[in-house]
Amino acid sequence: MSFIKTTPGKACKIVSILNAEWVQKPHSLVKEAYALDGTIIAYTDVSGWFTANAYADVDTSGVEA
């Protein structure tokens, strides 16, 4: 799966829409969002915020995160 750089708000809104959960493993700089099926749909690290390319065009207007 490929990822695209996005804003923190866009990443969090997509995570909210898909009912995913953010997880950060101990001693890791990466925080990942997992969908209910275990797929990583977004992540953040020292480079920024990223979402799966498949969700980059999802309309997130009106979504609070």
PQR file of N, CA, C, O and H, with PARSE charges and radii, in Angstrom:
ATOM      1  N   MET A   1       0.848  -1.168   0.000 -0.4000 1.5000
ATOM      2  CA  MET A   1       0.000   0.000   0.000 -0.0000 2.0000
ATOM      3  C   MET A   1       0.895   1.233   0.000  0.5500 1.7000
ATOM      4  O   MET A   1       1.896   1.275   0.715 -0.5500 1.4000
ATOM      5  N   SER A   2       0.544   2.219  -0.786 -0.4000 1.5000
ATOM      6  CA  SER A   2       1.328   3.453  -0.825 -0.0000 2.0000
ATOM      7  C   SER A   2       0.630   4.535  -0.001  0.5500 1.7000
ATOM      8  O   SER A   2      -0.586   4.516   0.192 -0.5500 1.4000
ATOM      9  H   SER A   2      -0.269   2.185  -1.367  0.4000 1.0000
ATOM     10  N   PHE A   3       1.437   5.467   0.470 -0.4000 1.5000
ATOM     11  CA  PHE A   3       0.934   6.540   1.321 -0.0000 2.0000
ATOM     12  C   PHE A   3       1.282   7.887   0.716  0.5500 1.7000
ATOM     13  O   PHE A   3       2.250   8.019  -0.033 -0.5500 1.4000
ATOM     14  H   PHE A   3       2.425   5.482   0.313  0.4000 1.0000
ATOM     15  N   ILE A   4       0.478   8.884   1.052 -0.4000 1.5000
ATOM     16  CA  ILE A   4       0.685  10.238   0.558 -0.0000 2.0000
ATOM     17  C   ILE A   4       0.719  11.188   1.756  0.5500 1.7000
ATOM     18  O   ILE A   4      -0.032  11.025   2.717 -0.5500 1.4000
ATOM     19  H   ILE A   4      -0.308   8.777   1.660  0.4000 1.0000
ATOM     20  N   LYS A   5       1.594  12.171   1.679 -0.4000 1.5000
ATOM     21  CA  LYS A   5       1.712  13.145   2.759 -0.0000 2.0000
ATOM     22  C   LYS A   5       0.466  14.019   2.792  0.5500 1.7000
ATOM     23  O   LYS A   5      -0.043  14.426   1.747 -0.5500 1.4000
ATOM     24  H   LYS A   5       2.204  12.304   0.898  0.4000 1.0000
ATOM     25  N   THR A   6      -0.022  14.306   3.988 -0.4000 1.5000
ATOM     26  CA  THR A   6      -1.236  15.098   4.158 -0.0000 2.0000
ATOM     27  C   THR A   6      -1.115  15.957   5.404  0.5500 1.7000
ATOM     28  O   THR A   6      -0.048  16.016   6.015 -0.5500 1.4000
ATOM     29  H   THR A   6       0.391  13.976   4.837  0.4000 1.0000
ATOM     30  N   THR A   7      -2.183  16.614   5.782 -0.4000 1.5000
ATOM     31  CA  THR A   7      -2.190  17.435   6.991 -0.0000 2.0000
ATOM     32  C   THR A   7      -2.628  16.578   8.179  0.5500 1.7000
ATOM     33  O   THR A   7      -3.252  15.534   7.994 -0.5500 1.4000
ATOM     34  H   THR A   7      -3.050  16.566   5.286  0.4000 1.0000
ATOM     35  N   PRO A   8      -2.305  17.013   9.387 -0.5600 1.5000
ATOM     36  CA  PRO A   8      -2.773  16.277  10.566  0.2800 2.0000
ATOM     37  C   PRO A   8      -4.302  16.169  10.596  0.5500 1.7000
ATOM     38  O   PRO A   8      -4.846  15.119  10.936 -0.5500 1.4000
ATOM     39  N   GLY A   9      -4.986  17.250  10.244 -0.4000 1.5000
ATOM     40  CA  GLY A   9      -6.445  17.244  10.263 -0.0000 2.0000
ATOM     41  C   GLY A   9      -7.035  16.245   9.289  0.5500 1.7000
ATOM     42  O   GLY A   9      -7.975  15.528   9.632 -0.5500 1.4000
ATOM     43  H   GLY A   9      -4.544  18.104   9.968  0.4000 1.0000
ATOM     44  N   LYS A  10      -6.504  16.186   8.088 -0.4000 1.5000
ATOM     45  CA  LYS A  10      -7.003  15.251   7.070 -0.0000 2.0000
ATOM     46  C   LYS A  10      -6.774  13.815   7.521  0.5500 1.7000
ATOM     47  O   LYS A  10      -7.668  12.978   7.397 -0.5500 1.4000
ATOM     48  H   LYS A  10      -5.740  16.768   7.809  0.4000 1.0000
ATOM     49  N   ALA A  11      -5.603  13.524   8.036 -0.4000 1.5000
ATOM     50  CA  ALA A  11      -5.304  12.169   8.504 -0.0000 2.0000
ATOM     51  C   ALA A  11      -6.251  11.766   9.632  0.5500 1.7000
ATOM     52  O   ALA A  11      -6.784  10.656   9.625 -0.5500 1.4000
ATOM     53  H   ALA A  11      -4.877  14.204   8.137  0.4000 1.0000
ATOM     54  N   CYS A  12      -6.462  12.646  10.587 -0.4000 1.5000
ATOM     55  CA  CYS A  12      -7.333  12.334  11.719 -0.0000 2.0000
ATOM     56  C   CYS A  12      -8.785  12.182  11.293  0.5500 1.7000
ATOM     57  O   CYS A  12      -9.505  11.348  11.842 -0.5500 1.4000
ATOM     58  H   CYS A  12      -6.029  13.547  10.592  0.4000 1.0000
ATOM     59  N   LYS A  13      -9.222  12.970  10.328 -0.4000 1.5000
ATOM     60  CA  LYS A  13     -10.597  12.854   9.839 -0.0000 2.0000
ATOM     61  C   LYS A  13     -10.821  11.537   9.110  0.5500 1.7000
ATOM     62  O   LYS A  13     -11.868  10.911   9.276 -0.5500 1.4000
ATOM     63  H   LYS A  13      -8.637  13.648   9.882  0.4000 1.0000
ATOM     64  N   ILE A  14      -9.860  11.110   8.311 -0.4000 1.5000
ATOM     65  CA  ILE A  14      -9.977   9.827   7.622 -0.0000 2.0000
ATOM     66  C   ILE A  14     -10.013   8.688   8.636  0.5500 1.7000
ATOM     67  O   ILE A  14     -10.790   7.744   8.491 -0.5500 1.4000
ATOM     68  H   ILE A  14      -9.009  11.619   8.177  0.4000 1.0000
ATOM     69  N   VAL A  15      -9.179   8.779   9.651 -0.4000 1.5000
ATOM     70  CA  VAL A  15      -9.173   7.776  10.717 -0.0000 2.0000
ATOM     71  C   VAL A  15     -10.539   7.744  11.406  0.5500 1.7000
ATOM     72  O   VAL A  15     -11.056   6.670  11.715 -0.5500 1.4000
ATOM     73  H   VAL A  15      -8.548   9.546   9.769  0.4000 1.0000
ATOM     74  N   SER A  16     -11.110   8.899  11.639 -0.4000 1.5000
ATOM     75  CA  SER A  16     -12.425   8.978  12.271 -0.0000 2.0000
ATOM     76  C   SER A  16     -13.515   8.369  11.395  0.5500 1.7000
ATOM     77  O   SER A  16     -14.354   7.612  11.884 -0.5500 1.4000
ATOM     78  H   SER A  16     -10.691   9.771  11.388  0.4000 1.0000
ATOM     79  N   ILE A  17     -13.506   8.695  10.104 -0.4000 1.5000
ATOM     80  CA  ILE A  17     -14.498   8.162   9.176 -0.0000 2.0000
ATOM     81  C   ILE A  17     -14.458   6.636   9.146  0.5500 1.7000
ATOM     82  O   ILE A  17     -15.504   5.988   9.087 -0.5500 1.4000
ATOM     83  H   ILE A  17     -12.825   9.310   9.707  0.4000 1.0000
ATOM     84  N   LEU A  18     -13.277   6.071   9.185 -0.4000 1.5000
ATOM     85  CA  LEU A  18     -13.107   4.620   9.071 -0.0000 2.0000
ATOM     86  C   LEU A  18     -13.118   3.899  10.424  0.5500 1.7000
ATOM     87  O   LEU A  18     -12.859   2.698  10.498 -0.5500 1.4000
ATOM     88  H   LEU A  18     -12.428   6.597   9.232  0.4000 1.0000
ATOM     89  N   ASN A  19     -13.421   4.649  11.494 -0.4000 1.5000
ATOM     90  CA  ASN A  19     -13.458   4.075  12.847 -0.0000 2.0000
ATOM     91  C   ASN A  19     -12.172   3.341  13.199  0.5500 1.7000
ATOM     92  O   ASN A  19     -12.194   2.289  13.838 -0.5500 1.4000
ATOM     93  H   ASN A  19     -13.632   5.625  11.433  0.4000 1.0000
ATOM     94  N   ALA A  20     -11.066   3.906  12.776 -0.4000 1.5000
ATOM     95  CA  ALA A  20      -9.760   3.310  13.059 -0.0000 2.0000
ATOM     96  C   ALA A  20      -9.256   3.821  14.416  0.5500 1.7000
ATOM     97  O   ALA A  20      -9.830   4.740  15.001 -0.5500 1.4000
ATOM     98  H   ALA A  20     -11.048   4.760  12.257  0.4000 1.0000
ATOM     99  N   GLU A  21      -8.193   3.217  14.891 -0.4000 1.5000
ATOM    100  CA  GLU A  21      -7.590   3.619  16.160 -0.0000 2.0000
ATOM    101  C   GLU A  21      -6.114   3.895  15.972  0.5500 1.7000
ATOM    102  O   GLU A  21      -5.411   3.157  15.282 -0.5500 1.4000
ATOM    103  H   GLU A  21      -7.727   2.471  14.415  0.4000 1.0000
ATOM    104  N   TRP A  22      -5.647   4.981  16.605 -0.4000 1.5000
ATOM    105  CA  TRP A  22      -4.227   5.302  16.591 -0.0000 2.0000
ATOM    106  C   TRP A  22      -3.512   4.434  17.613  0.5500 1.7000
ATOM    107  O   TRP A  22      -3.986   4.262  18.736 -0.5500 1.4000
ATOM    108  H   TRP A  22      -6.219   5.580  17.166  0.4000 1.0000
ATOM    109  N   VAL A  23      -2.368   3.887  17.216 -0.4000 1.5000
ATOM    110  CA  VAL A  23      -1.570   3.041  18.095 -0.0000 2.0000
ATOM    111  C   VAL A  23      -0.110   3.472  17.978  0.5500 1.7000
ATOM    112  O   VAL A  23       0.405   3.672  16.877 -0.5500 1.4000
ATOM    113  H   VAL A  23      -1.983   4.026  16.304  0.4000 1.0000
ATOM    114  N   GLN A  24       0.541   3.612  19.120 -0.4000 1.5000
ATOM    115  CA  GLN A  24       1.979   3.892  19.126 -0.0000 2.0000
ATOM    116  C   GLN A  24       2.654   2.855  20.002  0.5500 1.7000
ATOM    117  O   GLN A  24       2.376   2.749  21.197 -0.5500 1.4000
ATOM    118  H   GLN A  24       0.123   3.450  20.013  0.4000 1.0000
ATOM    119  N   LYS A  25       3.531   2.104  19.397 -0.4000 1.5000
ATOM    120  CA  LYS A  25       4.230   1.061  20.132 -0.0000 2.0000
ATOM    121  C   LYS A  25       5.310   1.688  21.007  0.5500 1.7000
ATOM    122  O   LYS A  25       5.854   2.739  20.666 -0.5500 1.4000
ATOM    123  H   LYS A  25       3.756   2.190  18.426  0.4000 1.0000
ATOM    124  N   PRO A  26       5.619   1.051  22.126 -0.5600 1.5000
ATOM    125  CA  PRO A  26       6.652   1.581  23.014  0.2800 2.0000
ATOM    126  C   PRO A  26       7.977   1.794  22.275  0.5500 1.7000
ATOM    127  O   PRO A  26       8.391   0.973  21.457 -0.5500 1.4000
ATOM    128  N   HIS A  27       8.616   2.898  22.582 -0.4000 1.5000
ATOM    129  CA  HIS A  27       9.936   3.243  22.036 -0.0000 2.0000
ATOM    130  C   HIS A  27       9.923   3.487  20.529  0.5500 1.7000
ATOM    131  O   HIS A  27      10.966   3.398  19.881 -0.5500 1.4000
ATOM    132  H   HIS A  27       8.280   3.565  23.247  0.4000 1.0000
ATOM    133  N   SER A  28       8.757   3.793  19.967 -0.4000 1.5000
ATOM    134  CA  SER A  28       8.644   4.050  18.536 -0.0000 2.0000
ATOM    135  C   SER A  28       8.305   5.510  18.299  0.5500 1.7000
ATOM    136  O   SER A  28       7.571   6.113  19.081 -0.5500 1.4000
ATOM    137  H   SER A  28       7.910   3.866  20.493  0.4000 1.0000
ATOM    138  N   LEU A  29       8.829   6.077  17.239 -0.4000 1.5000
ATOM    139  CA  LEU A  29       8.506   7.447  16.861 -0.0000 2.0000
ATOM    140  C   LEU A  29       7.307   7.491  15.908  0.5500 1.7000
ATOM    141  O   LEU A  29       6.824   8.568  15.556 -0.5500 1.4000
ATOM    142  H   LEU A  29       9.426   5.588  16.603  0.4000 1.0000
ATOM    143  N   VAL A  30       6.838   6.326  15.502 -0.4000 1.5000
ATOM    144  CA  VAL A  30       5.745   6.225  14.544 -0.0000 2.0000
ATOM    145  C   VAL A  30       4.445   5.910  15.271  0.5500 1.7000
ATOM    146  O   VAL A  30       4.399   5.043  16.143 -0.5500 1.4000
ATOM    147  H   VAL A  30       7.230   5.452  15.788  0.4000 1.0000
ATOM    148  N   LYS A  31       3.389   6.629  14.896 -0.4000 1.5000
ATOM    149  CA  LYS A  31       2.046   6.368  15.396 -0.0000 2.0000
ATOM    150  C   LYS A  31       1.214   5.955  14.189  0.5500 1.7000
ATOM    151  O   LYS A  31       1.152   6.686  13.201 -0.5500 1.4000
ATOM    152  H   LYS A  31       3.427   7.334  14.187  0.4000 1.0000
ATOM    153  N   GLU A  32       0.571   4.785  14.260 -0.4000 1.5000
ATOM    154  CA  GLU A  32      -0.161   4.251  13.124 -0.0000 2.0000
ATOM    155  C   GLU A  32      -1.641   4.126  13.456  0.5500 1.7000
ATOM    156  O   GLU A  32      -2.020   3.889  14.603 -0.5500 1.4000
ATOM    157  H   GLU A  32       0.622   4.192  15.063  0.4000 1.0000
ATOM    158  N   ALA A  33      -2.473   4.290  12.424 -0.4000 1.5000
ATOM    159  CA  ALA A  33      -3.917   4.109  12.579 -0.0000 2.0000
ATOM    160  C   ALA A  33      -4.314   2.826  11.870  0.5500 1.7000
ATOM    161  O   ALA A  33      -4.060   2.647  10.679 -0.5500 1.4000
ATOM    162  H   ALA A  33      -2.166   4.482  11.492  0.4000 1.0000
ATOM    163  N   TYR A  34      -4.944   1.938  12.630 -0.4000 1.5000
ATOM    164  CA  TYR A  34      -5.353   0.646  12.102 -0.0000 2.0000
ATOM    165  C   TYR A  34      -6.861   0.603  11.919  0.5500 1.7000
ATOM    166  O   TYR A  34      -7.615   0.953  12.827 -0.5500 1.4000
ATOM    167  H   TYR A  34      -5.150   2.084  13.598  0.4000 1.0000
ATOM    168  N   ALA A  35      -7.302   0.168  10.731 -0.4000 1.5000
ATOM    169  CA  ALA A  35      -8.721  -0.052  10.478 -0.0000 2.0000
ATOM    170  C   ALA A  35      -9.149  -1.322  11.218  0.5500 1.7000
ATOM    171  O   ALA A  35      -8.313  -2.052  11.750 -0.5500 1.4000
ATOM    172  H   ALA A  35      -6.690  -0.117   9.993  0.4000 1.0000
ATOM    173  N   LEU A  36     -10.444  -1.571  11.245 -0.4000 1.5000
ATOM    174  CA  LEU A  36     -10.967  -2.731  11.955 -0.0000 2.0000
ATOM    175  C   LEU A  36     -10.425  -4.055  11.417  0.5500 1.7000
ATOM    176  O   LEU A  36     -10.348  -5.034  12.158 -0.5500 1.4000
ATOM    177  H   LEU A  36     -11.123  -0.978  10.812  0.4000 1.0000
ATOM    178  N   ASP A  37     -10.049  -4.097  10.144 -0.4000 1.5000
ATOM    179  CA  ASP A  37      -9.500  -5.330   9.564 -0.0000 2.0000
ATOM    180  C   ASP A  37      -7.989  -5.454   9.752  0.5500 1.7000
ATOM    181  O   ASP A  37      -7.379  -6.401   9.255 -0.5500 1.4000
ATOM    182  H   ASP A  37     -10.111  -3.301   9.542  0.4000 1.0000
ATOM    183  N   GLY A  38      -7.384  -4.505  10.464 -0.4000 1.5000
ATOM    184  CA  GLY A  38      -5.955  -4.556  10.746 -0.0000 2.0000
ATOM    185  C   GLY A  38      -5.075  -3.835   9.745  0.5500 1.7000
ATOM    186  O   GLY A  38      -3.853  -3.822   9.895 -0.5500 1.4000
ATOM    187  H   GLY A  38      -7.880  -3.736  10.868  0.4000 1.0000
ATOM    188  N   THR A  39      -5.671  -3.235   8.730 -0.4000 1.5000
ATOM    189  CA  THR A  39      -4.927  -2.509   7.713 -0.0000 2.0000
ATOM    190  C   THR A  39      -4.478  -1.154   8.253  0.5500 1.7000
ATOM    191  O   THR A  39      -5.250  -0.467   8.921 -0.5500 1.4000
ATOM    192  H   THR A  39      -6.664  -3.245   8.609  0.4000 1.0000
ATOM    193  N   ILE A  40      -3.244  -0.769   7.972 -0.4000 1.5000
ATOM    194  CA  ILE A  40      -2.765   0.565   8.355 -0.0000 2.0000
ATOM    195  C   ILE A  40      -3.299   1.553   7.324  0.5500 1.7000
ATOM    196  O   ILE A  40      -3.035   1.417   6.130 -0.5500 1.4000
ATOM    197  H   ILE A  40      -2.617  -1.327   7.429  0.4000 1.0000
ATOM    198  N   ILE A  41      -4.048   2.546   7.791 -0.4000 1.5000
ATOM    199  CA  ILE A  41      -4.625   3.523   6.862 -0.0000 2.0000
ATOM    200  C   ILE A  41      -3.977   4.899   6.969  0.5500 1.7000
ATOM    201  O   ILE A  41      -4.133   5.736   6.080 -0.5500 1.4000
ATOM    202  H   ILE A  41      -4.262   2.656   8.762  0.4000 1.0000
ATOM    203  N   ALA A  42      -3.256   5.126   8.052 -0.4000 1.5000
ATOM    204  CA  ALA A  42      -2.574   6.411   8.224 -0.0000 2.0000
ATOM    205  C   ALA A  42      -1.449   6.229   9.232  0.5500 1.7000
ATOM    206  O   ALA A  42      -1.445   5.299  10.039 -0.5500 1.4000
ATOM    207  H   ALA A  42      -3.129   4.445   8.774  0.4000 1.0000
ATOM    208  N   TYR A  43      -0.498   7.149   9.155 -0.4000 1.5000
ATOM    209  CA  TYR A  43       0.556   7.145  10.165 -0.0000 2.0000
ATOM    210  C   TYR A  43       1.175   8.532  10.256  0.5500 1.7000
ATOM    211  O   TYR A  43       1.033   9.367   9.363 -0.5500 1.4000
ATOM    212  H   TYR A  43      -0.501   7.905   8.499  0.4000 1.0000
ATOM    213  N   THR A  44       1.857   8.740  11.357 -0.4000 1.5000
ATOM    214  CA  THR A  44       2.620   9.964  11.542 -0.0000 2.0000
ATOM    215  C   THR A  44       3.985   9.587  12.113  0.5500 1.7000
ATOM    216  O   THR A  44       4.112   8.673  12.927 -0.5500 1.4000
ATOM    217  H   THR A  44       1.971   8.061  12.083  0.4000 1.0000
ATOM    218  N   ASP A  45       4.986  10.312  11.664 -0.4000 1.5000
ATOM    219  CA  ASP A  45       6.334  10.125  12.177 -0.0000 2.0000
ATOM    220  C   ASP A  45       7.048  11.467  12.128  0.5500 1.7000
ATOM    221  O   ASP A  45       6.407  12.502  11.952 -0.5500 1.4000
ATOM    222  H   ASP A  45       4.882  11.055  11.003  0.4000 1.0000
ATOM    223  N   VAL A  46       8.348  11.461  12.279 -0.4000 1.5000
ATOM    224  CA  VAL A  46       9.091  12.717  12.304 -0.0000 2.0000
ATOM    225  C   VAL A  46       9.036  13.454  10.965  0.5500 1.7000
ATOM    226  O   VAL A  46       9.353  14.642  10.902 -0.5500 1.4000
ATOM    227  H   VAL A  46       8.869  10.620  12.421  0.4000 1.0000
ATOM    228  N   SER A  47       8.636  12.762   9.896 -0.4000 1.5000
ATOM    229  CA  SER A  47       8.551  13.380   8.574 -0.0000 2.0000
ATOM    230  C   SER A  47       7.219  14.068   8.308  0.5500 1.7000
ATOM    231  O   SER A  47       7.116  14.876   7.385 -0.5500 1.4000
ATOM    232  H   SER A  47       8.378  11.798   9.948  0.4000 1.0000
ATOM    233  N   GLY A  48       6.196  13.759   9.103 -0.4000 1.5000
ATOM    234  CA  GLY A  48       4.888  14.368   8.903 -0.0000 2.0000
ATOM    235  C   GLY A  48       3.747  13.385   9.060  0.5500 1.7000
ATOM    236  O   GLY A  48       3.882  12.352   9.715 -0.5500 1.4000
ATOM    237  H   GLY A  48       6.279  13.102   9.853  0.4000 1.0000
ATOM    238  N   TRP A  49       2.612  13.722   8.446 -0.4000 1.5000
ATOM    239  CA  TRP A  49       1.381  12.933   8.525 -0.0000 2.0000
ATOM    240  C   TRP A  49       1.095  12.335   7.152  0.5500 1.7000
ATOM    241  O   TRP A  49       1.258  13.007   6.133 -0.5500 1.4000
ATOM    242  H   TRP A  49       2.502  14.561   7.913  0.4000 1.0000
ATOM    243  N   PHE A  50       0.671  11.081   7.124 -0.4000 1.5000
ATOM    244  CA  PHE A  50       0.455  10.373   5.876 -0.0000 2.0000
ATOM    245  C   PHE A  50      -0.839   9.561   5.942  0.5500 1.7000
ATOM    246  O   PHE A  50      -1.216   9.065   7.004 -0.5500 1.4000
ATOM    247  H   PHE A  50       0.539  10.535   7.951  0.4000 1.0000
ATOM    248  N   THR A  51      -1.512   9.430   4.801 -0.4000 1.5000
ATOM    249  CA  THR A  51      -2.674   8.553   4.696 -0.0000 2.0000
ATOM    250  C   THR A  51      -2.464   7.628   3.512  0.5500 1.7000
ATOM    251  O   THR A  51      -1.700   7.924   2.593 -0.5500 1.4000
ATOM    252  H   THR A  51      -1.206   9.833   3.938  0.4000 1.0000
ATOM    253  N   ALA A  52      -3.153   6.512   3.555 -0.4000 1.5000
ATOM    254  CA  ALA A  52      -3.095   5.594   2.421 -0.0000 2.0000
ATOM    255  C   ALA A  52      -3.576   6.334   1.189  0.5500 1.7000
ATOM    256  O   ALA A  52      -4.576   7.050   1.236 -0.5500 1.4000
ATOM    257  H   ALA A  52      -3.774   6.271   4.302  0.4000 1.0000
ATOM    258  N   ASN A  53      -2.877   6.163   0.106 -0.4000 1.5000
ATOM    259  CA  ASN A  53      -3.193   6.850  -1.136 -0.0000 2.0000
ATOM    260  C   ASN A  53      -4.646   6.628  -1.546  0.5500 1.7000
ATOM    261  O   ASN A  53      -5.261   7.514  -2.138 -0.5500 1.4000
ATOM    262  H   ASN A  53      -2.064   5.582   0.068  0.4000 1.0000
ATOM    263  N   ALA A  54      -5.197   5.462  -1.240 -0.4000 1.5000
ATOM    264  CA  ALA A  54      -6.576   5.143  -1.607 -0.0000 2.0000
ATOM    265  C   ALA A  54      -7.585   6.068  -0.928  0.5500 1.7000
ATOM    266  O   ALA A  54      -8.697   6.237  -1.428 -0.5500 1.4000
ATOM    267  H   ALA A  54      -4.697   4.742  -0.759  0.4000 1.0000
ATOM    268  N   TYR A  55      -7.211   6.672   0.209 -0.4000 1.5000
ATOM    269  CA  TYR A  55      -8.135   7.537   0.950 -0.0000 2.0000
ATOM    270  C   TYR A  55      -7.825   9.022   0.783  0.5500 1.7000
ATOM    271  O   TYR A  55      -8.469   9.858   1.415 -0.5500 1.4000
ATOM    272  H   TYR A  55      -6.308   6.535   0.616  0.4000 1.0000
ATOM    273  N   ALA A  56      -6.872   9.353  -0.037 -0.4000 1.5000
ATOM    274  CA  ALA A  56      -6.430  10.737  -0.176 -0.0000 2.0000
ATOM    275  C   ALA A  56      -7.524  11.660  -0.701  0.5500 1.7000
ATOM    276  O   ALA A  56      -7.541  12.844  -0.365 -0.5500 1.4000
ATOM    277  H   ALA A  56      -6.349   8.673  -0.550  0.4000 1.0000
ATOM    278  N   ASP A  57      -8.431  11.144  -1.516 -0.4000 1.5000
ATOM    279  CA  ASP A  57      -9.473  11.977  -2.110 -0.0000 2.0000
ATOM    280  C   ASP A  57     -10.811  11.906  -1.368  0.5500 1.7000
ATOM    281  O   ASP A  57     -11.809  12.441  -1.850 -0.5500 1.4000
ATOM    282  H   ASP A  57      -8.418  10.182  -1.790  0.4000 1.0000
ATOM    283  N   VAL A  58     -10.843  11.263  -0.220 -0.4000 1.5000
ATOM    284  CA  VAL A  58     -12.084  11.157   0.546 -0.0000 2.0000
ATOM    285  C   VAL A  58     -12.504  12.541   1.013  0.5500 1.7000
ATOM    286  O   VAL A  58     -11.685  13.300   1.530 -0.5500 1.4000
ATOM    287  H   VAL A  58     -10.032  10.829   0.171  0.4000 1.0000
ATOM    288  N   ASP A  59     -13.785  12.873   0.832 -0.4000 1.5000
ATOM    289  CA  ASP A  59     -14.313  14.162   1.269 -0.0000 2.0000
ATOM    290  C   ASP A  59     -14.457  14.143   2.794  0.5500 1.7000
ATOM    291  O   ASP A  59     -15.247  13.373   3.342 -0.5500 1.4000
ATOM    292  H   ASP A  59     -14.451  12.256   0.413  0.4000 1.0000
ATOM    293  N   THR A  60     -13.694  14.988   3.462 -0.4000 1.5000
ATOM    294  CA  THR A  60     -13.730  15.034   4.928 -0.0000 2.0000
ATOM    295  C   THR A  60     -14.384  16.306   5.449  0.5500 1.7000
ATOM    296  O   THR A  60     -14.317  16.593   6.644 -0.5500 1.4000
ATOM    297  H   THR A  60     -13.053  15.613   3.017  0.4000 1.0000
ATOM    298  N   SER A  61     -15.018  17.071   4.563 -0.4000 1.5000
ATOM    299  CA  SER A  61     -15.682  18.283   5.019 -0.0000 2.0000
ATOM    300  C   SER A  61     -16.831  17.907   5.953  0.5500 1.7000
ATOM    301  O   SER A  61     -17.589  16.975   5.686 -0.5500 1.4000
ATOM    302  H   SER A  61     -15.073  16.838   3.592  0.4000 1.0000
ATOM    303  N   GLY A  62     -16.939  18.632   7.023 -0.4000 1.5000
ATOM    304  CA  GLY A  62     -17.994  18.366   7.994 -0.0000 2.0000
ATOM    305  C   GLY A  62     -17.665  17.283   9.002  0.5500 1.7000
ATOM    306  O   GLY A  62     -18.484  16.982   9.869 -0.5500 1.4000
ATOM    307  H   GLY A  62     -16.323  19.390   7.240  0.4000 1.0000
ATOM    308  N   VAL A  63     -16.487  16.694   8.907 -0.4000 1.5000
ATOM    309  CA  VAL A  63     -16.086  15.640   9.853 -0.0000 2.0000
ATOM    310  C   VAL A  63     -15.235  16.272  10.940  0.5500 1.7000
ATOM    311  O   VAL A  63     -14.285  17.002  10.658 -0.5500 1.4000
ATOM    312  H   VAL A  63     -15.821  16.939   8.202  0.4000 1.0000
ATOM    313  N   GLU A  64     -15.584  15.984  12.174 -0.4000 1.5000
ATOM    314  CA  GLU A  64     -14.775  16.459  13.293 -0.0000 2.0000
ATOM    315  C   GLU A  64     -13.855  15.334  13.748  0.5500 1.7000
ATOM    316  O   GLU A  64     -14.245  14.168  13.806 -0.5500 1.4000
ATOM    317  H   GLU A  64     -16.356  15.391  12.402  0.4000 1.0000
ATOM    318  N   ALA A  65     -12.645  15.711  14.063 -0.4000 1.5000
ATOM    319  CA  ALA A  65     -11.697  14.692  14.528 -0.0000 2.0000
ATOM    320  C   ALA A  65     -10.927  15.202  15.723  0.5500 1.7000
ATOM    321  O   ALA A  65     -10.079  14.491  16.261 -0.5500 1.4000
ATOM    322  H   ALA A  65     -12.328  16.658  14.015  0.4000 1.0000
TER
END
